[in-house]
Each structure stands twice: as structure tokens, then as C-alpha cells.
């Protein structure tokens, strides 16, 4: 039952993440990226405050700093990169490029924590990056949207790594609420420096705009973050990451359904390559190899060398 719950929460988080791309592109019609994201995260964090008042809060300044770092990466840099990217590239392309985060997860795990990976996982990294090239039609688009989306993927991978390492010390709801509040405040502060802030209602499309804004606050923020943090805290983050290849698939399909964005064959091929790469990155070790490692070095050492992060 616990495994079924984790799987359902994971698929739910991936579906909402995929929908965030076309919904976010709709929101750009009536607001600038940083204003929209600041409203989204500050409103979501404030709505959660009454529900976390009696939950355990961090006591040390170092713990609050860690939550602030996660907020900077997950709520500010990831989402700002995604929204800025969709000003010049399609929501489908943005979903593919930013969803390379499991590939960056393995790279940052190796660079920062010296986690040892197998050849098949490094092959997954190469195939995943090949998928990025294929999705762009074998040409590197130097327009800003490409780089913003890639940067979002890097920040997302680092945020997932740090959350999986730090997050078990904190209440899931408390961490989700405060990282969104911190990220929202940061976005509100730097927005005027990076864009011309604007937010306007169109009376002819008020119902649609309210739905989009409500979705961003309730589903894209509260529901998605709580579900994903719950998964990371209660399962192997490496195994959970294998489901992230569903995000570009959901992003492409919902962009086609909701926005009429074309489904080019090379974009679909790139999504498949990226998905294969992510799968290989998170491919578990064979049971015999794990057993041999346990017998040779002890179960504790094997746990510390978790192959997928």
C-alpha cells in the first residue's frame, strides 16, 4: 500500500508539472514572469501558514538557511528560468530542456558528494544530452529561451539533490511553505531589475485568467510541492527521479492540446532520447551486484554509495 501511494503521488506530481508549462504560457498573456511567480509562491505560502502553525519548525539559523537555499533554487531559479524560456520557445521545448534535471542530479552528486556511478549511468547522461540536441533539430538555438530552460534544469537537479540530502530533517509541509515564501519574496525583489513588471486583467477573459492563477497557486505550488517532497522524503530519490521523464511527455501533449503547439517528429524523438537517458541514469544495480557489494563491504557502506544519488 505504501509503494502504491508513493507511485500515485509521483505520477500526480509529474502530471501537474507537465501541465505547468502550457498553463504558465497562458499566464504570460496577462502578467510578466517574475510578477506571476511572486504572486503564485507568496500566495501559496501564506495559504499554507495556518496549516503548519503547530507543526515542528526549524530552530537553528543553519536550518533556515538550508530551506532558503532550496527556495532560491526550486521556487526562484527553476521557475524563473522556465517562465522566461517560454517567452521565446514553445512550452513543449521548455519542458524537454528543463526536465534534464535528473541528468544534472547525477553530475552534481558526483562533483559535490563524490557519489560513484556506473558506466551505464554515465551513458544515460550522454544519451540525455543527445536528446536535447535532437529536440532542437540538431541545431543549438542561441536564443535566450534555450539557455533559460537549460539553466532551470541545472537548478532543478541541484535542488532535488539538496532536498534529498537535507529535507529529511524537516516537516514536509513546513519546508514546502517556507521555501515557496522565500522564493516568492526573492522573485518580487529582483523582478524590477530583470523585467518590466506588469499584471493586467482582461474583463473579456476574466474567468480563464482566474482559473489559471488559481491553478498556479493551488495545484502547481501547494499540491505539487507537497506531493513531490513527500515522495523524496519517503522513497529513494534516485528511483523517484526515473519518473521525471514523464514531465516532457505530459508537457508536449498538454501544449498540443491546450495551446495547439505543433508536435514535430524531431521534438518527440528528442523527448524519447531524454527519457531513455534519464532511465539509464536512475537504473538500479542488478540484485546480484548489490548482494555482492553488501557482502563485501557491509550494508551500511552500500547504503552510503546509493547508485542513483
Beta strands, then each sheet from edge to edge (+ up, - down):
end
